[in-house]
Amino acid sequence: MRIQLSDHFTYPWLLRFVVSPVLMMVFTSLYSIIDGFFVSNFVGKQPFAAVNLVMPIAMGIGTIGFMIGTGGSAVVSKTLGEGKKELANRYFSLLVYAALFLSILVSAVSYIFAPQIADRLGASGELKEYCVTYSRILFLAEPAFVLQNVFQNFFVTAEKPGLSLKVSILAGLTNAVLDFVFIVVFPWGISGAALATALGQVVGAVIPVVYFAGKNDSLLHLTKAPVYGKVLVQTFANGSSEMVSNLSGSIVNILYNFQLMRIAGEDGVAAYGVIMYANFVFLAVFIGYSIGSAPIVSYHYGAGNYGELKNLCKKSMILMGSAGVLMTVLAEVFSAPLVGAFAGYDEGLFAMTCRGFQLYSLCFLMMGFNVWGSAFFTALNNGVVSAAISFLRTFIFQIVFVFLLPILLQIDGIWLSVVAAEALALTVTIWFIVTKRKVYHYL
């Protein structure tokens, strides 16, 4: 039976609806993980460090897609809840076209200034050459990556989360197979890794474009659309929290790399890269749930179904708390085999990374609440509160702790910075949920 946004959601019904977005985000996170695995094991430690230095920049550009996808999904879902289907489709089409235009512009500038970007990242000599080679190929494919991020959200709004999962799996498999072909079979090194990722992203973008441009049985389709300035502003405001979260995360990753280069050199950057790969998968679960549940929240908010809002809020908090505990336990228990897949060839790097991951993984206890809390307010069309949570959590708090804690704890302070930031952000999230409960009637 097809699940609709207008349904009443029990735990099984809710989990069934969000499982596709969760798996979708997990497969999306595999892009950088697969590259890292093949580069680390078949190309070398220095190219692996280059991938870790450059990836935050590429992911930062991809935040355009997260902003328009999450912010636009809230607007479109609310419009659908109000019964205005054709208007919702015009909004949807406008946002897709806007994402494509912005991503092409930013990607072109990034491609031109790739050497200067590598300089600012602290790369020099052969490391800089690797950074420029890898980043320029990724920059060429950034419009596809942005569109893929946009469609991940709108597939859920269109009541087609399963189709989104299939597209993500196909894109991820394309990336994995081509990584093997371009790195192991044909020794194209870091260029092969970048090309495999780029082609996987193209697959993830082209299929949704073809689907929504043609006849389909979903709630959405691409059509002609005038420029609705108010909708663009509302979308950017609503989605700014997700963009802030992802963009600031990229900036903070760069700062982490600077600190690690200072304290532990290239080994520190490589260790942080491995930890981030594991983090991508765990974080993907929280983000996937938030993406999957947000259109439901927006729909019932637009329809004035406050009883269902209360139901969704209560169940989401319980699920995020349970998932946080489970993920922390899994991370602590399986830290050695996870790290060994990337750094098992170097005893010193392996020991440093295991220690770092065991400390870092404590953040999963709180991360789910904060990610969901920000997305929840985005779904309620309150971009200001959502952005405040994300900006404090992923930027301000982390910057403060990544500079302060290493002074007291050296490299352990870097690993614990995100734990301290998530703990402080949790107090902010709880405060907003409590103070805004009478405005939106979800408690």
C-alpha beads as a LAMMPS data file, in Angstrom:
LAMMPS data file: protein, C-alpha beads

443 atoms
442 bonds

1 atom types
1 bond types

-500.0 500.0 xlo xhi
-500.0 500.0 ylo yhi
-500.0 500.0 zlo zhi

Masses

1 110.0

Atoms # bond

1 1 1 0.000 0.000 0.000
2 1 1 1.306 3.444 -0.936
3 1 1 2.101 5.715 1.996
4 1 1 0.705 9.239 1.662
5 1 1 1.726 12.446 3.429
6 1 1 -1.837 12.787 4.735
7 1 1 -1.704 9.447 6.611
8 1 1 -1.587 8.922 10.360
9 1 1 1.889 7.614 11.172
10 1 1 2.455 4.795 13.627
11 1 1 6.042 3.711 14.360
12 1 1 6.029 0.996 11.638
13 1 1 4.378 3.327 9.116
14 1 1 6.818 6.156 9.883
15 1 1 9.875 3.897 9.729
16 1 1 8.658 2.390 6.492
17 1 1 8.335 5.869 4.978
18 1 1 11.738 7.164 6.128
19 1 1 13.797 4.017 5.498
20 1 1 14.324 4.939 1.846
21 1 1 15.653 8.462 2.595
22 1 1 17.898 7.008 5.300
23 1 1 19.391 4.407 2.965
24 1 1 19.538 7.038 0.233
25 1 1 21.706 9.291 2.397
26 1 1 23.901 6.363 3.405
27 1 1 24.571 5.540 -0.232
28 1 1 25.199 9.217 -1.004
29 1 1 27.778 9.326 1.785
30 1 1 29.595 6.456 0.104
31 1 1 30.924 8.791 -2.610
32 1 1 33.800 10.145 -0.559
33 1 1 34.158 6.920 1.453
34 1 1 34.689 4.769 -1.636
35 1 1 37.173 7.249 -3.062
36 1 1 39.018 7.314 0.238
37 1 1 39.190 3.527 0.482
38 1 1 40.631 3.044 -3.000
39 1 1 42.969 6.044 -2.855
40 1 1 44.280 5.130 0.595
41 1 1 44.902 1.480 -0.237
42 1 1 45.939 1.667 -3.904
43 1 1 47.326 5.161 -4.557
44 1 1 49.028 6.331 -1.354
45 1 1 48.842 8.298 1.873
46 1 1 49.650 11.686 0.311
47 1 1 46.922 11.474 -2.369
48 1 1 44.594 10.299 0.417
49 1 1 45.430 13.447 2.382
50 1 1 44.714 15.506 -0.762
51 1 1 41.252 13.933 -1.078
52 1 1 40.518 14.821 2.546
53 1 1 41.699 18.396 2.077
54 1 1 39.621 18.985 -1.053
55 1 1 36.433 17.104 -0.206
56 1 1 35.086 19.779 2.218
57 1 1 35.197 22.316 -0.632
58 1 1 33.251 20.067 -3.009
59 1 1 30.749 19.213 -0.287
60 1 1 30.433 22.915 0.511
61 1 1 29.302 23.677 -3.042
62 1 1 26.850 20.796 -2.777
63 1 1 25.108 22.631 0.071
64 1 1 23.293 24.679 -2.572
65 1 1 21.325 21.521 -3.262
66 1 1 20.623 20.870 0.407
67 1 1 19.423 24.446 0.885
68 1 1 17.048 24.429 -2.076
69 1 1 15.992 20.827 -1.525
70 1 1 15.101 21.130 2.158
71 1 1 13.816 24.700 2.069
72 1 1 11.903 24.139 -1.150
73 1 1 10.464 20.845 0.042
74 1 1 8.940 22.633 3.021
75 1 1 7.342 25.250 0.757
76 1 1 6.093 22.724 -1.805
77 1 1 4.774 20.276 0.819
78 1 1 2.909 23.043 2.616
79 1 1 1.402 24.152 -0.715
80 1 1 0.313 20.579 -1.437
81 1 1 -1.245 20.406 2.023
82 1 1 -3.251 23.512 1.137
83 1 1 -4.604 21.687 -1.929
84 1 1 -2.769 23.776 -4.566
85 1 1 -1.124 21.048 -6.643
86 1 1 -0.428 22.986 -9.863
87 1 1 1.080 25.890 -7.961
88 1 1 3.235 23.429 -6.026
89 1 1 4.555 22.034 -9.318
90 1 1 5.454 25.485 -10.581
91 1 1 7.303 26.160 -7.316
92 1 1 9.101 22.818 -7.626
93 1 1 10.185 23.509 -11.227
94 1 1 11.424 26.998 -10.437
95 1 1 13.574 25.682 -7.599
96 1 1 15.166 22.982 -9.767
97 1 1 16.068 25.564 -12.436
98 1 1 17.443 27.939 -9.805
99 1 1 19.623 25.177 -8.325
100 1 1 21.077 24.380 -11.739
101 1 1 21.880 28.025 -12.491
102 1 1 23.538 28.721 -9.143
103 1 1 25.582 25.521 -9.180
104 1 1 26.962 26.177 -12.670
105 1 1 28.032 29.668 -11.631
106 1 1 29.759 28.579 -8.413
107 1 1 31.380 25.548 -10.026
108 1 1 32.883 27.625 -12.830
109 1 1 34.466 30.041 -10.367
110 1 1 35.796 27.179 -8.240
111 1 1 37.328 25.439 -11.257
112 1 1 39.183 28.600 -12.290
113 1 1 40.574 29.237 -8.824
114 1 1 41.393 25.626 -7.913
115 1 1 45.159 26.326 -7.467
116 1 1 44.448 29.263 -5.167
117 1 1 42.002 27.133 -3.171
118 1 1 44.698 24.478 -2.715
119 1 1 47.093 27.185 -1.481
120 1 1 44.568 28.347 1.115
121 1 1 44.158 24.782 2.309
122 1 1 47.838 24.682 3.166
123 1 1 48.854 22.355 0.337
124 1 1 52.166 22.752 -1.440
125 1 1 54.395 20.831 -3.823
126 1 1 53.130 17.425 -4.857
127 1 1 50.242 17.579 -2.375
128 1 1 48.987 20.742 -4.093
129 1 1 49.136 19.053 -7.500
130 1 1 46.998 16.197 -6.214
131 1 1 44.507 18.680 -4.730
132 1 1 44.136 20.645 -7.976
133 1 1 43.768 17.545 -10.124
134 1 1 41.137 15.980 -7.877
135 1 1 39.153 19.167 -7.211
136 1 1 38.888 20.340 -10.815
137 1 1 37.274 17.104 -11.938
138 1 1 34.816 17.286 -9.036
139 1 1 34.045 20.942 -9.764
140 1 1 33.009 20.043 -13.308
141 1 1 30.424 17.632 -11.891
142 1 1 29.151 19.879 -9.089
143 1 1 25.940 20.927 -10.926
144 1 1 24.998 17.240 -11.102
145 1 1 25.814 16.784 -7.397
146 1 1 23.692 19.812 -6.487
147 1 1 20.724 18.530 -8.510
148 1 1 21.083 15.110 -6.910
149 1 1 20.835 16.716 -3.464
150 1 1 17.785 18.717 -4.572
151 1 1 15.943 15.673 -5.915
152 1 1 16.699 13.592 -2.819
153 1 1 14.363 15.867 -0.895
154 1 1 11.734 16.288 -3.591
155 1 1 11.415 12.557 -4.213
156 1 1 10.105 12.291 -0.647
157 1 1 7.730 15.214 -1.180
158 1 1 6.502 13.491 -4.342
159 1 1 5.721 10.398 -2.224
160 1 1 8.412 8.428 -4.058
161 1 1 11.123 7.813 -1.428
162 1 1 11.705 4.308 -2.780
163 1 1 12.578 5.640 -6.213
164 1 1 15.062 8.029 -4.633
165 1 1 16.720 5.083 -2.921
166 1 1 17.013 3.191 -6.204
167 1 1 18.639 6.193 -7.886
168 1 1 21.084 6.604 -4.999
169 1 1 22.002 2.923 -5.080
170 1 1 22.609 3.063 -8.820
171 1 1 24.731 6.198 -8.467
172 1 1 26.714 4.664 -5.610
173 1 1 27.304 1.428 -7.491
174 1 1 28.453 3.420 -10.521
175 1 1 30.962 5.216 -8.325
176 1 1 32.208 2.012 -6.673
177 1 1 32.604 0.022 -9.886
178 1 1 34.338 2.863 -11.702
179 1 1 36.663 3.450 -8.728
180 1 1 37.817 -0.151 -9.083
181 1 1 38.151 0.156 -12.856
182 1 1 39.872 3.551 -12.909
183 1 1 42.217 2.940 -9.952
184 1 1 42.886 -0.799 -9.776
185 1 1 42.432 -1.949 -13.384
186 1 1 43.617 1.235 -15.059
187 1 1 46.182 3.003 -12.839
188 1 1 44.713 6.481 -13.209
189 1 1 45.314 7.288 -9.550
190 1 1 43.597 10.273 -7.999
191 1 1 42.219 11.384 -11.366
192 1 1 40.421 8.054 -11.682
193 1 1 38.913 8.470 -8.213
194 1 1 37.597 11.925 -9.059
195 1 1 36.215 10.792 -12.417
196 1 1 34.416 7.839 -10.811
197 1 1 32.778 10.143 -8.271
198 1 1 31.817 12.651 -10.962
199 1 1 30.163 10.038 -13.162
200 1 1 28.265 8.613 -10.195
201 1 1 26.903 12.085 -9.465
202 1 1 25.857 12.525 -13.097
203 1 1 23.858 9.298 -12.891
204 1 1 22.226 10.543 -9.670
205 1 1 21.107 13.753 -11.374
206 1 1 20.131 12.704 -14.893
207 1 1 17.691 9.950 -13.902
208 1 1 15.529 12.250 -11.703
209 1 1 15.505 14.938 -14.404
210 1 1 14.217 12.413 -16.941
211 1 1 11.649 11.083 -14.476
212 1 1 10.173 14.418 -13.420
213 1 1 10.305 15.876 -16.954
214 1 1 8.205 13.009 -18.327
215 1 1 4.799 11.641 -17.370
216 1 1 4.838 10.063 -13.916
217 1 1 2.410 9.072 -11.174
218 1 1 3.996 11.160 -8.428
219 1 1 2.742 14.429 -6.956
220 1 1 5.378 16.470 -8.809
221 1 1 6.535 17.078 -12.367
222 1 1 8.745 19.627 -14.105
223 1 1 6.908 22.321 -15.999
224 1 1 7.266 25.930 -17.111
225 1 1 7.559 28.267 -14.181
226 1 1 7.703 32.034 -13.750
227 1 1 10.143 33.538 -11.269
228 1 1 8.412 33.701 -7.906
229 1 1 10.745 35.967 -5.967
230 1 1 8.912 35.425 -2.687
231 1 1 9.188 31.654 -3.060
232 1 1 12.920 31.855 -3.742
233 1 1 13.465 34.053 -0.694
234 1 1 11.333 31.772 1.480
235 1 1 13.133 28.695 0.185
236 1 1 16.572 30.175 0.828
237 1 1 15.474 31.286 4.299
238 1 1 13.917 27.913 5.146
239 1 1 16.827 25.933 3.752
240 1 1 19.522 28.215 5.097
241 1 1 19.804 26.065 8.205
242 1 1 20.696 22.960 6.212
243 1 1 23.036 24.993 4.014
244 1 1 24.605 26.568 7.089
245 1 1 24.957 23.146 8.669
246 1 1 26.673 21.607 5.656
247 1 1 28.659 24.661 4.580
248 1 1 29.886 25.456 8.059
249 1 1 30.699 21.779 8.456
250 1 1 32.970 22.072 5.435
251 1 1 34.602 25.211 6.828
252 1 1 35.074 23.594 10.224
253 1 1 36.595 20.527 8.570
254 1 1 39.156 22.820 6.976
255 1 1 39.953 24.308 10.407
256 1 1 40.279 20.810 11.861
257 1 1 42.759 19.980 9.096
258 1 1 44.775 23.109 9.876
259 1 1 44.974 22.162 13.546
260 1 1 45.866 18.572 12.729
261 1 1 48.565 19.612 10.255
262 1 1 50.057 21.745 13.027
263 1 1 49.912 19.062 15.716
264 1 1 50.293 15.765 13.824
265 1 1 51.140 16.591 10.188
266 1 1 49.721 14.695 7.204
267 1 1 49.028 11.645 9.390
268 1 1 46.633 13.766 11.444
269 1 1 44.771 14.873 8.317
270 1 1 44.572 11.268 7.119
271 1 1 43.281 10.119 10.530
272 1 1 40.610 12.809 10.535
273 1 1 39.598 11.772 7.027
274 1 1 38.992 8.193 8.163
275 1 1 36.935 9.397 11.134
276 1 1 34.884 11.594 8.819
277 1 1 34.129 8.621 6.578
278 1 1 32.604 6.749 9.492
279 1 1 30.856 9.936 10.615
280 1 1 29.301 10.370 7.149
281 1 1 27.509 7.033 7.482
282 1 1 26.246 7.613 11.022
283 1 1 25.235 11.207 10.283
284 1 1 23.492 10.033 7.096
285 1 1 21.010 8.086 9.234
286 1 1 20.003 11.218 11.147
287 1 1 19.854 13.372 8.020
288 1 1 17.929 10.712 6.116
289 1 1 15.320 10.478 8.852
290 1 1 15.013 14.271 8.933
291 1 1 14.602 14.456 5.149
292 1 1 12.010 11.686 5.211
293 1 1 9.921 13.070 8.061
294 1 1 10.097 16.788 7.151
295 1 1 7.554 16.728 4.276
296 1 1 5.082 14.925 6.555
297 1 1 5.486 17.649 9.162
298 1 1 5.108 20.395 6.538
299 1 1 2.015 18.768 5.060
300 1 1 0.179 18.423 8.374
301 1 1 1.274 21.901 9.447
302 1 1 -0.186 23.309 6.214
303 1 1 -3.367 21.281 6.737
304 1 1 -3.683 22.356 10.386
305 1 1 -3.550 18.775 11.722
306 1 1 -1.949 19.573 15.074
307 1 1 -2.734 16.186 16.548
308 1 1 -0.567 14.534 13.927
309 1 1 2.180 17.109 14.542
310 1 1 2.245 16.065 18.202
311 1 1 2.372 12.429 17.163
312 1 1 5.299 13.014 14.788
313 1 1 7.236 15.145 17.267
314 1 1 6.953 12.603 20.087
315 1 1 7.891 9.631 17.924
316 1 1 10.786 11.472 16.307
317 1 1 12.370 12.388 19.635
318 1 1 12.119 8.804 20.862
319 1 1 13.593 7.447 17.619
320 1 1 16.466 9.941 17.598
321 1 1 17.359 9.145 21.191
322 1 1 17.302 5.400 20.597
323 1 1 19.316 5.685 17.388
324 1 1 21.920 7.855 19.115
325 1 1 22.560 5.296 21.836
326 1 1 22.737 2.427 19.339
327 1 1 25.154 4.236 17.040
328 1 1 27.467 5.237 19.866
329 1 1 27.687 1.627 21.050
330 1 1 28.316 0.357 17.515
331 1 1 31.013 2.979 16.922
332 1 1 32.853 2.076 20.133
333 1 1 32.643 -1.679 19.555
334 1 1 33.583 -1.682 15.867
335 1 1 36.111 1.169 15.815
336 1 1 39.079 -1.122 15.071
337 1 1 37.669 -2.903 11.994
338 1 1 36.209 0.336 10.630
339 1 1 39.532 2.132 10.937
340 1 1 41.482 -0.887 9.721
341 1 1 39.739 -0.787 6.335
342 1 1 41.403 2.565 5.636
343 1 1 44.520 2.720 7.794
344 1 1 45.424 -0.896 8.570
345 1 1 48.605 -0.661 6.489
346 1 1 50.193 1.903 8.885
347 1 1 50.451 0.979 12.587
348 1 1 50.936 4.539 13.835
349 1 1 48.098 5.943 11.744
350 1 1 45.852 3.064 12.821
351 1 1 46.467 3.685 16.543
352 1 1 45.928 7.457 16.224
353 1 1 42.717 7.009 14.256
354 1 1 41.223 4.385 16.605
355 1 1 41.815 6.627 19.603
356 1 1 40.325 9.605 17.779
357 1 1 37.231 7.745 16.614
358 1 1 36.482 6.335 20.077
359 1 1 36.461 9.864 21.495
360 1 1 34.678 11.451 18.546
361 1 1 31.861 8.866 18.478
362 1 1 30.488 10.100 21.823
363 1 1 28.874 12.919 19.835
364 1 1 26.351 10.502 18.279
365 1 1 24.467 10.450 21.596
366 1 1 23.349 14.049 20.957
367 1 1 23.765 14.590 17.239
368 1 1 20.449 13.022 16.217
369 1 1 18.386 15.377 18.377
370 1 1 20.160 18.419 16.974
371 1 1 19.966 17.388 13.310
372 1 1 16.292 16.497 13.613
373 1 1 15.489 19.633 15.650
374 1 1 16.894 21.913 12.960
375 1 1 15.046 20.040 10.184
376 1 1 11.838 20.051 12.223
377 1 1 11.748 23.853 12.328
378 1 1 12.611 24.007 8.630
379 1 1 9.569 21.825 7.984
380 1 1 7.496 24.273 10.036
381 1 1 8.746 27.053 7.727
382 1 1 10.708 28.688 10.543
383 1 1 14.084 29.112 8.872
384 1 1 15.358 31.510 11.532
385 1 1 15.169 29.024 14.406
386 1 1 16.415 26.200 12.197
387 1 1 19.395 28.256 11.037
388 1 1 20.195 29.311 14.610
389 1 1 20.416 25.702 15.746
390 1 1 22.555 24.687 12.771
391 1 1 24.818 27.734 12.859
392 1 1 25.573 27.401 16.554
393 1 1 25.956 23.612 16.391
394 1 1 28.119 23.241 13.308
395 1 1 30.024 26.516 13.277
396 1 1 30.243 28.726 16.349
397 1 1 30.490 26.027 19.016
398 1 1 32.885 23.866 17.001
399 1 1 35.198 26.756 16.138
400 1 1 35.415 27.733 19.789
401 1 1 36.196 24.207 20.958
402 1 1 38.562 23.255 18.111
403 1 1 40.787 26.178 19.092
404 1 1 40.323 25.905 22.864
405 1 1 40.437 22.188 23.666
406 1 1 43.721 21.366 21.838
407 1 1 45.431 23.895 24.100
408 1 1 44.374 21.800 27.087
409 1 1 44.319 18.265 25.636
410 1 1 46.486 18.399 22.486
411 1 1 45.185 16.100 19.730
412 1 1 42.538 14.558 22.024
413 1 1 41.056 18.049 22.255
414 1 1 40.434 18.023 18.499
415 1 1 38.549 14.728 18.662
416 1 1 36.469 15.941 21.620
417 1 1 35.626 19.323 20.083
418 1 1 32.596 18.027 18.226
419 1 1 31.374 16.211 21.355
420 1 1 31.438 19.431 23.352
421 1 1 29.781 21.350 20.503
422 1 1 26.934 18.826 20.173
423 1 1 26.345 18.850 23.936
424 1 1 26.055 22.632 24.017
425 1 1 23.891 22.643 20.891
426 1 1 21.535 20.137 22.523
427 1 1 20.665 22.694 25.191
428 1 1 19.829 25.200 22.439
429 1 1 17.653 22.688 20.575
430 1 1 15.731 21.763 23.729
431 1 1 15.220 25.436 24.569
432 1 1 13.710 26.203 21.145
433 1 1 11.475 23.124 21.213
434 1 1 10.096 24.084 24.616
435 1 1 9.652 27.817 23.919
436 1 1 8.018 27.349 20.490
437 1 1 5.607 24.581 21.491
438 1 1 2.627 26.941 21.901
439 1 1 3.255 28.574 18.516
440 1 1 3.127 25.330 16.496
441 1 1 1.154 23.063 18.893
442 1 1 3.465 20.031 18.541
443 1 1 3.664 19.290 22.269

Bonds

1 1 1 2
2 1 2 3
3 1 3 4
4 1 4 5
5 1 5 6
6 1 6 7
7 1 7 8
8 1 8 9
9 1 9 10
10 1 10 11
11 1 11 12
12 1 12 13
13 1 13 14
14 1 14 15
15 1 15 16
16 1 16 17
17 1 17 18
18 1 18 19
19 1 19 20
20 1 20 21
21 1 21 22
22 1 22 23
23 1 23 24
24 1 24 25
25 1 25 26
26 1 26 27
27 1 27 28
28 1 28 29
29 1 29 30
30 1 30 31
31 1 31 32
32 1 32 33
33 1 33 34
34 1 34 35
35 1 35 36
36 1 36 37
37 1 37 38
38 1 38 39
39 1 39 40
40 1 40 41
41 1 41 42
42 1 42 43
43 1 43 44
44 1 44 45
45 1 45 46
46 1 46 47
47 1 47 48
48 1 48 49
49 1 49 50
50 1 50 51
51 1 51 52
52 1 52 53
53 1 53 54
54 1 54 55
55 1 55 56
56 1 56 57
57 1 57 58
58 1 58 59
59 1 59 60
60 1 60 61
61 1 61 62
62 1 62 63
63 1 63 64
64 1 64 65
65 1 65 66
66 1 66 67
67 1 67 68
68 1 68 69
69 1 69 70
70 1 70 71
71 1 71 72
72 1 72 73
73 1 73 74
74 1 74 75
75 1 75 76
76 1 76 77
77 1 77 78
78 1 78 79
79 1 79 80
80 1 80 81
81 1 81 82
82 1 82 83
83 1 83 84
84 1 84 85
85 1 85 86
86 1 86 87
87 1 87 88
88 1 88 89
89 1 89 90
90 1 90 91
91 1 91 92
92 1 92 93
93 1 93 94
94 1 94 95
95 1 95 96
96 1 96 97
97 1 97 98
98 1 98 99
99 1 99 100
100 1 100 101
101 1 101 102
102 1 102 103
103 1 103 104
104 1 104 105
105 1 105 106
106 1 106 107
107 1 107 108
108 1 108 109
109 1 109 110
110 1 110 111
111 1 111 112
112 1 112 113
113 1 113 114
114 1 114 115
115 1 115 116
116 1 116 117
117 1 117 118
118 1 118 119
119 1 119 120
120 1 120 121
121 1 121 122
122 1 122 123
123 1 123 124
124 1 124 125
125 1 125 126
126 1 126 127
127 1 127 128
128 1 128 129
129 1 129 130
130 1 130 131
131 1 131 132
132 1 132 133
133 1 133 134
134 1 134 135
135 1 135 136
136 1 136 137
137 1 137 138
138 1 138 139
139 1 139 140
140 1 140 141
141 1 141 142
142 1 142 143
143 1 143 144
144 1 144 145
145 1 145 146
146 1 146 147
147 1 147 148
148 1 148 149
149 1 149 150
150 1 150 151
151 1 151 152
152 1 152 153
153 1 153 154
154 1 154 155
155 1 155 156
156 1 156 157
157 1 157 158
158 1 158 159
159 1 159 160
160 1 160 161
161 1 161 162
162 1 162 163
163 1 163 164
164 1 164 165
165 1 165 166
166 1 166 167
167 1 167 168
168 1 168 169
169 1 169 170
170 1 170 171
171 1 171 172
172 1 172 173
173 1 173 174
174 1 174 175
175 1 175 176
176 1 176 177
177 1 177 178
178 1 178 179
179 1 179 180
180 1 180 181
181 1 181 182
182 1 182 183
183 1 183 184
184 1 184 185
185 1 185 186
186 1 186 187
187 1 187 188
188 1 188 189
189 1 189 190
190 1 190 191
191 1 191 192
192 1 192 193
193 1 193 194
194 1 194 195
195 1 195 196
196 1 196 197
197 1 197 198
198 1 198 199
199 1 199 200
200 1 200 201
201 1 201 202
202 1 202 203
203 1 203 204
204 1 204 205
205 1 205 206
206 1 206 207
207 1 207 208
208 1 208 209
209 1 209 210
210 1 210 211
211 1 211 212
212 1 212 213
213 1 213 214
214 1 214 215
215 1 215 216
216 1 216 217
217 1 217 218
218 1 218 219
219 1 219 220
220 1 220 221
221 1 221 222
222 1 222 223
223 1 223 224
224 1 224 225
225 1 225 226
226 1 226 227
227 1 227 228
228 1 228 229
229 1 229 230
230 1 230 231
231 1 231 232
232 1 232 233
233 1 233 234
234 1 234 235
235 1 235 236
236 1 236 237
237 1 237 238
238 1 238 239
239 1 239 240
240 1 240 241
241 1 241 242
242 1 242 243
243 1 243 244
244 1 244 245
245 1 245 246
246 1 246 247
247 1 247 248
248 1 248 249
249 1 249 250
250 1 250 251
251 1 251 252
252 1 252 253
253 1 253 254
254 1 254 255
255 1 255 256
256 1 256 257
257 1 257 258
258 1 258 259
259 1 259 260
260 1 260 261
261 1 261 262
262 1 262 263
263 1 263 264
264 1 264 265
265 1 265 266
266 1 266 267
267 1 267 268
268 1 268 269
269 1 269 270
270 1 270 271
271 1 271 272
272 1 272 273
273 1 273 274
274 1 274 275
275 1 275 276
276 1 276 277
277 1 277 278
278 1 278 279
279 1 279 280
280 1 280 281
281 1 281 282
282 1 282 283
283 1 283 284
284 1 284 285
285 1 285 286
286 1 286 287
287 1 287 288
288 1 288 289
289 1 289 290
290 1 290 291
291 1 291 292
292 1 292 293
293 1 293 294
294 1 294 295
295 1 295 296
296 1 296 297
297 1 297 298
298 1 298 299
299 1 299 300
300 1 300 301
301 1 301 302
302 1 302 303
303 1 303 304
304 1 304 305
305 1 305 306
306 1 306 307
307 1 307 308
308 1 308 309
309 1 309 310
310 1 310 311
311 1 311 312
312 1 312 313
313 1 313 314
314 1 314 315
315 1 315 316
316 1 316 317
317 1 317 318
318 1 318 319
319 1 319 320
320 1 320 321
321 1 321 322
322 1 322 323
323 1 323 324
324 1 324 325
325 1 325 326
326 1 326 327
327 1 327 328
328 1 328 329
329 1 329 330
330 1 330 331
331 1 331 332
332 1 332 333
333 1 333 334
334 1 334 335
335 1 335 336
336 1 336 337
337 1 337 338
338 1 338 339
339 1 339 340
340 1 340 341
341 1 341 342
342 1 342 343
343 1 343 344
344 1 344 345
345 1 345 346
346 1 346 347
347 1 347 348
348 1 348 349
349 1 349 350
350 1 350 351
351 1 351 352
352 1 352 353
353 1 353 354
354 1 354 355
355 1 355 356
356 1 356 357
357 1 357 358
358 1 358 359
359 1 359 360
360 1 360 361
361 1 361 362
362 1 362 363
363 1 363 364
364 1 364 365
365 1 365 366
366 1 366 367
367 1 367 368
368 1 368 369
369 1 369 370
370 1 370 371
371 1 371 372
372 1 372 373
373 1 373 374
374 1 374 375
375 1 375 376
376 1 376 377
377 1 377 378
378 1 378 379
379 1 379 380
380 1 380 381
381 1 381 382
382 1 382 383
383 1 383 384
384 1 384 385
385 1 385 386
386 1 386 387
387 1 387 388
388 1 388 389
389 1 389 390
390 1 390 391
391 1 391 392
392 1 392 393
393 1 393 394
394 1 394 395
395 1 395 396
396 1 396 397
397 1 397 398
398 1 398 399
399 1 399 400
400 1 400 401
401 1 401 402
402 1 402 403
403 1 403 404
404 1 404 405
405 1 405 406
406 1 406 407
407 1 407 408
408 1 408 409
409 1 409 410
410 1 410 411
411 1 411 412
412 1 412 413
413 1 413 414
414 1 414 415
415 1 415 416
416 1 416 417
417 1 417 418
418 1 418 419
419 1 419 420
420 1 420 421
421 1 421 422
422 1 422 423
423 1 423 424
424 1 424 425
425 1 425 426
426 1 426 427
427 1 427 428
428 1 428 429
429 1 429 430
430 1 430 431
431 1 431 432
432 1 432 433
433 1 433 434
434 1 434 435
435 1 435 436
436 1 436 437
437 1 437 438
438 1 438 439
439 1 439 440
440 1 440 441
441 1 441 442
442 1 442 443
